[in-house]
Amino acid sequence: MLDRVVSRAPSPSTSSPDDEEYSFSPFSKREYLLAQMRQKDELIDSLLKQVRLSYTLLTNIGPLR
């Protein structure tokens, strides 16, 4: 999905592979963060559409008996 170069920072031998940190160049970190923001914006838009659709359906049905 994202084209970026990520290099792992050296870690002490006592840490697990899950504890390793990623180091980004300033440009790739910026691009990574922008991609994360775009992804979250798309998720928020999708959720808002679902809420609007649900509200529209509920208001068009009328009161439940």
PDB file of N, CA, C, O and CB in Angstrom:
ATOM      1  N   MET A   1       0.818  -1.181   0.000  1.00  0.00           N
ATOM      2  CA  MET A   1       0.000   0.000   0.000  1.00  0.00           C
ATOM      3  C   MET A   1       0.867   1.252   0.000  1.00  0.00           C
ATOM      4  O   MET A   1       0.703   2.123  -0.854  1.00  0.00           O
ATOM      5  CB  MET A   1      -0.933  -0.006   1.193  1.00  0.00           C
ATOM      6  N   LEU A   2       1.794   1.345   0.961  1.00  0.00           N
ATOM      7  CA  LEU A   2       2.657   2.511   1.013  1.00  0.00           C
ATOM      8  C   LEU A   2       4.025   2.149   0.487  1.00  0.00           C
ATOM      9  O   LEU A   2       4.604   1.139   0.887  1.00  0.00           O
ATOM     10  CB  LEU A   2       2.755   3.063   2.439  1.00  0.00           C
ATOM     11  N   ASP A   3       4.540   2.960  -0.401  1.00  0.00           N
ATOM     12  CA  ASP A   3       5.893   2.767  -0.897  1.00  0.00           C
ATOM     13  C   ASP A   3       6.814   3.625  -0.060  1.00  0.00           C
ATOM     14  O   ASP A   3       6.847   4.846  -0.209  1.00  0.00           O
ATOM     15  CB  ASP A   3       6.011   3.119  -2.413  1.00  0.00           C
ATOM     16  N   ARG A   4       7.556   2.990   0.815  1.00  0.00           N
ATOM     17  CA  ARG A   4       8.480   3.730   1.663  1.00  0.00           C
ATOM     18  C   ARG A   4       9.641   2.823   2.035  1.00  0.00           C
ATOM     19  O   ARG A   4       9.535   1.596   2.015  1.00  0.00           O
ATOM     20  CB  ARG A   4       7.769   4.268   2.933  1.00  0.00           C
ATOM     21  N   VAL A   5      10.727   3.450   2.367  1.00  0.00           N
ATOM     22  CA  VAL A   5      11.903   2.708   2.793  1.00  0.00           C
ATOM     23  C   VAL A   5      11.991   2.834   4.300  1.00  0.00           C
ATOM     24  O   VAL A   5      12.049   3.936   4.845  1.00  0.00           O
ATOM     25  CB  VAL A   5      13.206   3.230   2.096  1.00  0.00           C
ATOM     26  N   VAL A   6      12.001   1.702   4.957  1.00  0.00           N
ATOM     27  CA  VAL A   6      12.055   1.691   6.409  1.00  0.00           C
ATOM     28  C   VAL A   6      13.276   0.895   6.817  1.00  0.00           C
ATOM     29  O   VAL A   6      13.505  -0.204   6.312  1.00  0.00           O
ATOM     30  CB  VAL A   6      10.756   1.093   7.030  1.00  0.00           C
ATOM     31  N   SER A   7      14.054   1.440   7.719  1.00  0.00           N
ATOM     32  CA  SER A   7      15.195   0.696   8.221  1.00  0.00           C
ATOM     33  C   SER A   7      15.016   0.493   9.710  1.00  0.00           C
ATOM     34  O   SER A   7      14.540   1.381  10.417  1.00  0.00           O
ATOM     35  CB  SER A   7      16.526   1.424   7.914  1.00  0.00           C
ATOM     36  N   ARG A   8      15.392  -0.658  10.172  1.00  0.00           N
ATOM     37  CA  ARG A   8      15.262  -0.950  11.594  1.00  0.00           C
ATOM     38  C   ARG A   8      16.481  -0.423  12.334  1.00  0.00           C
ATOM     39  O   ARG A   8      17.618  -0.574  11.888  1.00  0.00           O
ATOM     40  CB  ARG A   8      15.092  -2.466  11.835  1.00  0.00           C
ATOM     41  N   ALA A   9      16.218   0.191  13.464  1.00  0.00           N
ATOM     42  CA  ALA A   9      17.312   0.655  14.306  1.00  0.00           C
ATOM     43  C   ALA A   9      17.910  -0.547  15.023  1.00  0.00           C
ATOM     44  O   ALA A   9      17.179  -1.472  15.379  1.00  0.00           O
ATOM     45  CB  ALA A   9      16.826   1.731  15.325  1.00  0.00           C
ATOM     46  N   PRO A  10      19.201  -0.556  15.240  1.00  0.00           N
ATOM     47  CA  PRO A  10      19.793  -1.689  15.955  1.00  0.00           C
ATOM     48  C   PRO A  10      19.203  -1.792  17.349  1.00  0.00           C
ATOM     49  O   PRO A  10      18.954  -0.783  18.008  1.00  0.00           O
ATOM     50  CB  PRO A  10      21.326  -1.548  16.032  1.00  0.00           C
ATOM     51  N   SER A  11      18.987  -2.999  17.783  1.00  0.00           N
ATOM     52  CA  SER A  11      18.391  -3.192  19.099  1.00  0.00           C
ATOM     53  C   SER A  11      19.300  -4.057  19.947  1.00  0.00           C
ATOM     54  O   SER A  11      20.075  -4.857  19.421  1.00  0.00           O
ATOM     55  CB  SER A  11      16.992  -3.826  18.984  1.00  0.00           C
ATOM     56  N   PRO A  12      19.210  -3.902  21.249  1.00  0.00           N
ATOM     57  CA  PRO A  12      20.008  -4.750  22.125  1.00  0.00           C
ATOM     58  C   PRO A  12      19.579  -6.200  21.979  1.00  0.00           C
ATOM     59  O   PRO A  12      18.432  -6.482  21.630  1.00  0.00           O
ATOM     60  CB  PRO A  12      19.883  -4.296  23.588  1.00  0.00           C
ATOM     61  N   SER A  13      20.487  -7.109  22.244  1.00  0.00           N
ATOM     62  CA  SER A  13      20.191  -8.528  22.042  1.00  0.00           C
ATOM     63  C   SER A  13      19.143  -9.043  23.019  1.00  0.00           C
ATOM     64  O   SER A  13      18.584 -10.119  22.807  1.00  0.00           O
ATOM     65  CB  SER A  13      21.457  -9.347  22.176  1.00  0.00           C
ATOM     66  N   THR A  14      18.863  -8.291  24.092  1.00  0.00           N
ATOM     67  CA  THR A  14      17.880  -8.743  25.073  1.00  0.00           C
ATOM     68  C   THR A  14      16.447  -8.427  24.672  1.00  0.00           C
ATOM     69  O   THR A  14      15.512  -8.973  25.258  1.00  0.00           O
ATOM     70  CB  THR A  14      18.172  -8.122  26.406  1.00  0.00           C
ATOM     71  N   SER A  15      16.255  -7.559  23.690  1.00  0.00           N
ATOM     72  CA  SER A  15      14.890  -7.205  23.302  1.00  0.00           C
ATOM     73  C   SER A  15      14.367  -8.183  22.263  1.00  0.00           C
ATOM     74  O   SER A  15      15.131  -8.830  21.547  1.00  0.00           O
ATOM     75  CB  SER A  15      14.832  -5.767  22.758  1.00  0.00           C
ATOM     76  N   SER A  16      13.051  -8.271  22.202  1.00  0.00           N
ATOM     77  CA  SER A  16      12.417  -9.156  21.228  1.00  0.00           C
ATOM     78  C   SER A  16      12.268  -8.420  19.907  1.00  0.00           C
ATOM     79  O   SER A  16      12.370  -7.194  19.881  1.00  0.00           O
ATOM     80  CB  SER A  16      11.039  -9.652  21.737  1.00  0.00           C
ATOM     81  N   PRO A  17      12.028  -9.135  18.800  1.00  0.00           N
ATOM     82  CA  PRO A  17      11.825  -8.468  17.503  1.00  0.00           C
ATOM     83  C   PRO A  17      10.658  -7.493  17.514  1.00  0.00           C
ATOM     84  O   PRO A  17      10.655  -6.523  16.756  1.00  0.00           O
ATOM     85  CB  PRO A  17      11.599  -9.500  16.422  1.00  0.00           C
ATOM     86  N   ASP A  18       9.655  -7.742  18.376  1.00  0.00           N
ATOM     87  CA  ASP A  18       8.500  -6.839  18.434  1.00  0.00           C
ATOM     88  C   ASP A  18       8.863  -5.491  19.040  1.00  0.00           C
ATOM     89  O   ASP A  18       8.177  -4.499  18.797  1.00  0.00           O
ATOM     90  CB  ASP A  18       7.374  -7.476  19.237  1.00  0.00           C
ATOM     91  N   ASP A  19       9.937  -5.445  19.829  1.00  0.00           N
ATOM     92  CA  ASP A  19      10.336  -4.208  20.487  1.00  0.00           C
ATOM     93  C   ASP A  19      11.169  -3.303  19.591  1.00  0.00           C
ATOM     94  O   ASP A  19      11.458  -2.166  19.965  1.00  0.00           O
ATOM     95  CB  ASP A  19      11.106  -4.524  21.734  1.00  0.00           C
ATOM     96  N   GLU A  20      11.555  -3.782  18.425  1.00  0.00           N
ATOM     97  CA  GLU A  20      12.424  -2.994  17.565  1.00  0.00           C
ATOM     98  C   GLU A  20      11.686  -1.763  17.062  1.00  0.00           C
ATOM     99  O   GLU A  20      10.493  -1.808  16.762  1.00  0.00           O
ATOM    100  CB  GLU A  20      12.932  -3.837  16.387  1.00  0.00           C
ATOM    101  N   GLU A  21      12.419  -0.674  16.979  1.00  0.00           N
ATOM    102  CA  GLU A  21      11.832   0.576  16.503  1.00  0.00           C
ATOM    103  C   GLU A  21      12.194   0.775  15.041  1.00  0.00           C
ATOM    104  O   GLU A  21      13.210   0.278  14.556  1.00  0.00           O
ATOM    105  CB  GLU A  21      12.313   1.778  17.355  1.00  0.00           C
ATOM    106  N   TYR A  22      11.343   1.508  14.361  1.00  0.00           N
ATOM    107  CA  TYR A  22      11.596   1.836  12.966  1.00  0.00           C
ATOM    108  C   TYR A  22      12.108   3.263  12.902  1.00  0.00           C
ATOM    109  O   TYR A  22      11.622   4.138  13.618  1.00  0.00           O
ATOM    110  CB  TYR A  22      10.314   1.657  12.095  1.00  0.00           C
ATOM    111  N   SER A  23      13.086   3.495  12.049  1.00  0.00           N
ATOM    112  CA  SER A  23      13.555   4.865  11.854  1.00  0.00           C
ATOM    113  C   SER A  23      13.226   5.277  10.426  1.00  0.00           C
ATOM    114  O   SER A  23      13.446   4.519   9.481  1.00  0.00           O
ATOM    115  CB  SER A  23      15.093   4.992  12.141  1.00  0.00           C
ATOM    116  N   PHE A  24      12.704   6.471  10.284  1.00  0.00           N
ATOM    117  CA  PHE A  24      12.295   6.996   8.992  1.00  0.00           C
ATOM    118  C   PHE A  24      13.138   8.221   8.673  1.00  0.00           C
ATOM    119  O   PHE A  24      13.552   8.947   9.577  1.00  0.00           O
ATOM    120  CB  PHE A  24      10.782   7.343   8.980  1.00  0.00           C
ATOM    121  N   SER A  25      13.387   8.448   7.408  1.00  0.00           N
ATOM    122  CA  SER A  25      13.955   9.732   7.036  1.00  0.00           C
ATOM    123  C   SER A  25      12.843  10.756   7.215  1.00  0.00           C
ATOM    124  O   SER A  25      11.669  10.386   7.198  1.00  0.00           O
ATOM    125  CB  SER A  25      14.523   9.727   5.557  1.00  0.00           C
ATOM    126  N   PRO A  26      13.174  12.023   7.386  1.00  0.00           N
ATOM    127  CA  PRO A  26      12.112  13.029   7.596  1.00  0.00           C
ATOM    128  C   PRO A  26      11.066  13.024   6.485  1.00  0.00           C
ATOM    129  O   PRO A  26       9.877  13.181   6.762  1.00  0.00           O
ATOM    130  CB  PRO A  26      12.725  14.419   7.699  1.00  0.00           C
ATOM    131  N   PHE A  27      11.489  12.847   5.231  1.00  0.00           N
ATOM    132  CA  PHE A  27      10.533  12.843   4.124  1.00  0.00           C
ATOM    133  C   PHE A  27       9.619  11.629   4.199  1.00  0.00           C
ATOM    134  O   PHE A  27       8.403  11.764   4.063  1.00  0.00           O
ATOM    135  CB  PHE A  27      11.266  12.866   2.781  1.00  0.00           C
ATOM    136  N   SER A  28      10.184  10.445   4.413  1.00  0.00           N
ATOM    137  CA  SER A  28       9.339   9.251   4.429  1.00  0.00           C
ATOM    138  C   SER A  28       8.437   9.235   5.656  1.00  0.00           C
ATOM    139  O   SER A  28       7.321   8.719   5.588  1.00  0.00           O
ATOM    140  CB  SER A  28      10.201   7.986   4.395  1.00  0.00           C
ATOM    141  N   LYS A  29       8.896   9.789   6.775  1.00  0.00           N
ATOM    142  CA  LYS A  29       8.037   9.858   7.957  1.00  0.00           C
ATOM    143  C   LYS A  29       6.850  10.765   7.674  1.00  0.00           C
ATOM    144  O   LYS A  29       5.718  10.463   8.052  1.00  0.00           O
ATOM    145  CB  LYS A  29       8.826  10.366   9.188  1.00  0.00           C
ATOM    146  N   ARG A  30       7.124  11.890   6.996  1.00  0.00           N
ATOM    147  CA  ARG A  30       6.048  12.813   6.643  1.00  0.00           C
ATOM    148  C   ARG A  30       5.037  12.128   5.729  1.00  0.00           C
ATOM    149  O   ARG A  30       3.829  12.226   5.944  1.00  0.00           O
ATOM    150  CB  ARG A  30       6.615  14.072   5.965  1.00  0.00           C
ATOM    151  N   GLU A  31       5.539  11.434   4.706  1.00  0.00           N
ATOM    152  CA  GLU A  31       4.648  10.727   3.779  1.00  0.00           C
ATOM    153  C   GLU A  31       3.855   9.638   4.500  1.00  0.00           C
ATOM    154  O   GLU A  31       2.670   9.444   4.230  1.00  0.00           O
ATOM    155  CB  GLU A  31       5.457  10.111   2.624  1.00  0.00           C
ATOM    156  N   TYR A  32       4.503   8.941   5.404  1.00  0.00           N
ATOM    157  CA  TYR A  32       3.834   7.890   6.177  1.00  0.00           C
ATOM    158  C   TYR A  32       2.706   8.488   7.014  1.00  0.00           C
ATOM    159  O   TYR A  32       1.595   7.958   7.039  1.00  0.00           O
ATOM    160  CB  TYR A  32       4.847   7.152   7.087  1.00  0.00           C
ATOM    161  N   LEU A  33       2.997   9.597   7.701  1.00  0.00           N
ATOM    162  CA  LEU A  33       1.987  10.227   8.541  1.00  0.00           C
ATOM    163  C   LEU A  33       0.842  10.794   7.707  1.00  0.00           C
ATOM    164  O   LEU A  33      -0.318  10.709   8.110  1.00  0.00           O
ATOM    165  CB  LEU A  33       2.616  11.332   9.383  1.00  0.00           C
ATOM    166  N   LEU A  34       1.159  11.372   6.542  1.00  0.00           N
ATOM    167  CA  LEU A  34       0.099  11.868   5.655  1.00  0.00           C
ATOM    168  C   LEU A  34      -0.791  10.723   5.173  1.00  0.00           C
ATOM    169  O   LEU A  34      -2.009  10.877   5.088  1.00  0.00           O
ATOM    170  CB  LEU A  34       0.707  12.606   4.448  1.00  0.00           C
ATOM    171  N   ALA A  35      -0.191   9.587   4.860  1.00  0.00           N
ATOM    172  CA  ALA A  35      -0.976   8.426   4.426  1.00  0.00           C
ATOM    173  C   ALA A  35      -1.876   7.932   5.558  1.00  0.00           C
ATOM    174  O   ALA A  35      -3.022   7.551   5.321  1.00  0.00           O
ATOM    175  CB  ALA A  35      -0.045   7.287   3.950  1.00  0.00           C
ATOM    176  N   GLN A  36      -1.358   7.940   6.785  1.00  0.00           N
ATOM    177  CA  GLN A  36      -2.173   7.537   7.935  1.00  0.00           C
ATOM    178  C   GLN A  36      -3.358   8.487   8.111  1.00  0.00           C
ATOM    179  O   GLN A  36      -4.474   8.052   8.395  1.00  0.00           O
ATOM    180  CB  GLN A  36      -1.318   7.505   9.222  1.00  0.00           C
ATOM    181  N   MET A  37      -3.107   9.785   7.940  1.00  0.00           N
ATOM    182  CA  MET A  37      -4.185  10.766   8.067  1.00  0.00           C
ATOM    183  C   MET A  37      -5.234  10.570   6.978  1.00  0.00           C
ATOM    184  O   MET A  37      -6.433  10.635   7.249  1.00  0.00           O
ATOM    185  CB  MET A  37      -3.622  12.190   8.006  1.00  0.00           C
ATOM    186  N   ARG A  38      -4.787  10.330   5.745  1.00  0.00           N
ATOM    187  CA  ARG A  38      -5.738  10.091   4.645  1.00  0.00           C
ATOM    188  C   ARG A  38      -6.588   8.860   4.937  1.00  0.00           C
ATOM    189  O   ARG A  38      -7.798   8.862   4.709  1.00  0.00           O
ATOM    190  CB  ARG A  38      -4.989   9.914   3.299  1.00  0.00           C
ATOM    191  N   GLN A  39      -5.949   7.818   5.441  1.00  0.00           N
ATOM    192  CA  GLN A  39      -6.661   6.580   5.748  1.00  0.00           C
ATOM    193  C   GLN A  39      -7.718   6.831   6.831  1.00  0.00           C
ATOM    194  O   GLN A  39      -8.838   6.330   6.739  1.00  0.00           O
ATOM    195  CB  GLN A  39      -5.667   5.480   6.204  1.00  0.00           C
ATOM    196  N   LYS A  40      -7.356   7.603   7.847  1.00  0.00           N
ATOM    197  CA  LYS A  40      -8.309   7.900   8.920  1.00  0.00           C
ATOM    198  C   LYS A  40      -9.440   8.794   8.416  1.00  0.00           C
ATOM    199  O   LYS A  40     -10.591   8.628   8.818  1.00  0.00           O
ATOM    200  CB  LYS A  40      -7.593   8.572  10.103  1.00  0.00           C
ATOM    201  N   ASP A  41      -9.114   9.740   7.538  1.00  0.00           N
ATOM    202  CA  ASP A  41     -10.154  10.591   6.944  1.00  0.00           C
ATOM    203  C   ASP A  41     -11.158   9.751   6.158  1.00  0.00           C
ATOM    204  O   ASP A  41     -12.365   9.982   6.236  1.00  0.00           O
ATOM    205  CB  ASP A  41      -9.521  11.658   6.025  1.00  0.00           C
ATOM    206  N   GLU A  42     -10.656   8.778   5.404  1.00  0.00           N
ATOM    207  CA  GLU A  42     -11.549   7.906   4.632  1.00  0.00           C
ATOM    208  C   GLU A  42     -12.434   7.088   5.558  1.00  0.00           C
ATOM    209  O   GLU A  42     -13.614   6.890   5.270  1.00  0.00           O
ATOM    210  CB  GLU A  42     -10.740   6.973   3.717  1.00  0.00           C
ATOM    211  N   LEU A  43     -11.883   6.613   6.661  1.00  0.00           N
ATOM    212  CA  LEU A  43     -12.666   5.843   7.627  1.00  0.00           C
ATOM    213  C   LEU A  43     -13.750   6.721   8.245  1.00  0.00           C
ATOM    214  O   LEU A  43     -14.897   6.294   8.375  1.00  0.00           O
ATOM    215  CB  LEU A  43     -11.752   5.259   8.728  1.00  0.00           C
ATOM    216  N   ILE A  44     -13.394   7.934   8.623  1.00  0.00           N
ATOM    217  CA  ILE A  44     -14.369   8.858   9.209  1.00  0.00           C
ATOM    218  C   ILE A  44     -15.472   9.176   8.209  1.00  0.00           C
ATOM    219  O   ILE A  44     -16.648   9.181   8.571  1.00  0.00           O
ATOM    220  CB  ILE A  44     -13.681  10.156   9.668  1.00  0.00           C
ATOM    221  N   ASP A  45     -15.111   9.441   6.960  1.00  0.00           N
ATOM    222  CA  ASP A  45     -16.122   9.705   5.926  1.00  0.00           C
ATOM    223  C   ASP A  45     -17.064   8.519   5.764  1.00  0.00           C
ATOM    224  O   ASP A  45     -18.276   8.694   5.647  1.00  0.00           O
ATOM    225  CB  ASP A  45     -15.449  10.023   4.582  1.00  0.00           C
ATOM    226  N   SER A  46     -16.510   7.326   5.758  1.00  0.00           N
ATOM    227  CA  SER A  46     -17.325   6.119   5.615  1.00  0.00           C
ATOM    228  C   SER A  46     -18.296   5.975   6.787  1.00  0.00           C
ATOM    229  O   SER A  46     -19.467   5.652   6.589  1.00  0.00           O
ATOM    230  CB  SER A  46     -16.426   4.874   5.515  1.00  0.00           C
ATOM    231  N   LEU A  47     -17.816   6.212   7.994  1.00  0.00           N
ATOM    232  CA  LEU A  47     -18.682   6.113   9.169  1.00  0.00           C
ATOM    233  C   LEU A  47     -19.771   7.182   9.151  1.00  0.00           C
ATOM    234  O   LEU A  47     -20.916   6.911   9.512  1.00  0.00           O
ATOM    235  CB  LEU A  47     -17.854   6.233  10.449  1.00  0.00           C
ATOM    236  N   LEU A  48     -19.418   8.391   8.733  1.00  0.00           N
ATOM    237  CA  LEU A  48     -20.424   9.451   8.645  1.00  0.00           C
ATOM    238  C   LEU A  48     -21.509   9.100   7.627  1.00  0.00           C
ATOM    239  O   LEU A  48     -22.690   9.351   7.870  1.00  0.00           O
ATOM    240  CB  LEU A  48     -19.762  10.783   8.268  1.00  0.00           C
ATOM    241  N   LYS A  49     -21.123   8.527   6.502  1.00  0.00           N
ATOM    242  CA  LYS A  49     -22.109   8.116   5.496  1.00  0.00           C
ATOM    243  C   LYS A  49     -23.046   7.064   6.070  1.00  0.00           C
ATOM    244  O   LYS A  49     -24.251   7.101   5.820  1.00  0.00           O
ATOM    245  CB  LYS A  49     -21.408   7.572   4.235  1.00  0.00           C
ATOM    246  N   GLN A  50     -22.499   6.124   6.838  1.00  0.00           N
ATOM    247  CA  GLN A  50     -23.331   5.084   7.448  1.00  0.00           C
ATOM    248  C   GLN A  50     -24.316   5.684   8.441  1.00  0.00           C
ATOM    249  O   GLN A  50     -25.479   5.282   8.486  1.00  0.00           O
ATOM    250  CB  GLN A  50     -22.455   4.037   8.146  1.00  0.00           C
ATOM    251  N   VAL A  51     -23.857   6.643   9.234  1.00  0.00           N
ATOM    252  CA  VAL A  51     -24.734   7.288  10.212  1.00  0.00           C
ATOM    253  C   VAL A  51     -25.831   8.061   9.496  1.00  0.00           C
ATOM    254  O   VAL A  51     -26.999   7.997   9.878  1.00  0.00           O
ATOM    255  CB  VAL A  51     -23.929   8.226  11.137  1.00  0.00           C
ATOM    256  N   ARG A  52     -25.444   8.798   8.449  1.00  0.00           N
ATOM    257  CA  ARG A  52     -26.448   9.567   7.692  1.00  0.00           C
ATOM    258  C   ARG A  52     -27.478   8.653   7.058  1.00  0.00           C
ATOM    259  O   ARG A  52     -28.673   8.948   7.080  1.00  0.00           O
ATOM    260  CB  ARG A  52     -25.773  10.413   6.609  1.00  0.00           C
ATOM    261  N   LEU A  53     -27.020   7.539   6.490  1.00  0.00           N
ATOM    262  CA  LEU A  53     -27.936   6.592   5.871  1.00  0.00           C
ATOM    263  C   LEU A  53     -28.886   6.004   6.910  1.00  0.00           C
ATOM    264  O   LEU A  53     -30.088   5.891   6.669  1.00  0.00           O
ATOM    265  CB  LEU A  53     -27.157   5.475   5.168  1.00  0.00           C
ATOM    266  N   SER A  54     -28.344   5.634   8.058  1.00  0.00           N
ATOM    267  CA  SER A  54     -29.185   5.077   9.125  1.00  0.00           C
ATOM    268  C   SER A  54     -30.215   6.099   9.582  1.00  0.00           C
ATOM    269  O   SER A  54     -31.385   5.769   9.772  1.00  0.00           O
ATOM    270  CB  SER A  54     -28.322   4.623  10.319  1.00  0.00           C
ATOM    271  N   TYR A  55     -29.776   7.341   9.759  1.00  0.00           N
ATOM    272  CA  TYR A  55     -30.686   8.397  10.195  1.00  0.00           C
ATOM    273  C   TYR A  55     -31.776   8.629   9.156  1.00  0.00           C
ATOM    274  O   TYR A  55     -32.946   8.789   9.503  1.00  0.00           O
ATOM    275  CB  TYR A  55     -29.915   9.700  10.455  1.00  0.00           C
ATOM    276  N   THR A  56     -31.392   8.647   7.884  1.00  0.00           N
ATOM    277  CA  THR A  56     -32.340   8.856   6.805  1.00  0.00           C
ATOM    278  C   THR A  56     -33.378   7.729   6.770  1.00  0.00           C
ATOM    279  O   THR A  56     -34.575   7.972   6.618  1.00  0.00           O
ATOM    280  CB  THR A  56     -31.604   8.951   5.461  1.00  0.00           C
ATOM    281  N   LEU A  57     -32.896   6.509   6.913  1.00  0.00           N
ATOM    282  CA  LEU A  57     -33.817   5.368   6.897  1.00  0.00           C
ATOM    283  C   LEU A  57     -34.768   5.420   8.083  1.00  0.00           C
ATOM    284  O   LEU A  57     -35.960   5.150   7.936  1.00  0.00           O
ATOM    285  CB  LEU A  57     -33.038   4.047   6.908  1.00  0.00           C
ATOM    286  N   LEU A  58     -34.250   5.766   9.258  1.00  0.00           N
ATOM    287  CA  LEU A  58     -35.106   5.821  10.442  1.00  0.00           C
ATOM    288  C   LEU A  58     -36.131   6.942  10.370  1.00  0.00           C
ATOM    289  O   LEU A  58     -37.270   6.772  10.805  1.00  0.00           O
ATOM    290  CB  LEU A  58     -34.262   5.989  11.679  1.00  0.00           C
ATOM    291  N   THR A  59     -35.737   8.081   9.826  1.00  0.00           N
ATOM    292  CA  THR A  59     -36.687   9.197   9.755  1.00  0.00           C
ATOM    293  C   THR A  59     -37.734   8.980   8.664  1.00  0.00           C
ATOM    294  O   THR A  59     -38.833   9.526   8.757  1.00  0.00           O
ATOM    295  CB  THR A  59     -35.943  10.510   9.504  1.00  0.00           C
ATOM    296  N   ASN A  60     -37.419   8.199   7.634  1.00  0.00           N
ATOM    297  CA  ASN A  60     -38.376   7.928   6.569  1.00  0.00           C
ATOM    298  C   ASN A  60     -39.353   6.829   6.945  1.00  0.00           C
ATOM    299  O   ASN A  60     -40.442   6.753   6.376  1.00  0.00           O
ATOM    300  CB  ASN A  60     -37.650   7.553   5.301  1.00  0.00           C
ATOM    301  N   ILE A  61     -38.988   5.984   7.884  1.00  0.00           N
ATOM    302  CA  ILE A  61     -39.866   4.885   8.301  1.00  0.00           C
ATOM    303  C   ILE A  61     -40.991   5.415   9.185  1.00  0.00           C
ATOM    304  O   ILE A  61     -42.126   4.946   9.094  1.00  0.00           O
ATOM    305  CB  ILE A  61     -39.060   3.795   9.052  1.00  0.00           C
ATOM    306  N   GLY A  62     -40.687   6.378  10.030  1.00  0.00           N
ATOM    307  CA  GLY A  62     -41.671   6.895  10.958  1.00  0.00           C
ATOM    308  C   GLY A  62     -41.584   6.146  12.268  1.00  0.00           C
ATOM    309  O   GLY A  62     -40.717   5.289  12.441  1.00  0.00           O
ATOM    310  N   PRO A  63     -42.483   6.463  13.200  1.00  0.00           N
ATOM    311  CA  PRO A  63     -42.433   5.828  14.529  1.00  0.00           C
ATOM    312  C   PRO A  63     -42.770   4.330  14.436  1.00  0.00           C
ATOM    313  O   PRO A  63     -43.614   3.899  13.650  1.00  0.00           O
ATOM    314  CB  PRO A  63     -43.416   6.535  15.503  1.00  0.00           C
ATOM    315  N   LEU A  64     -42.080   3.580  15.264  1.00  0.00           N
ATOM    316  CA  LEU A  64     -42.357   2.127  15.328  1.00  0.00           C
ATOM    317  C   LEU A  64     -43.572   1.891  16.182  1.00  0.00           C
ATOM    318  O   LEU A  64     -43.785   2.599  17.167  1.00  0.00           O
ATOM    319  CB  LEU A  64     -41.144   1.337  15.892  1.00  0.00           C
ATOM    320  N   ARG A  65     -44.375   0.910  15.825  1.00  0.00           N
ATOM    321  CA  ARG A  65     -45.600   0.620  16.586  1.00  0.00           C
ATOM    322  C   ARG A  65     -45.403  -0.550  17.482  1.00  0.00           C
ATOM    323  O   ARG A  65     -46.324  -0.940  18.199  1.00  0.00           O
ATOM    324  CB  ARG A  65     -46.769   0.361  15.665  1.00  0.00           C
TER     325      ARG A  65
END
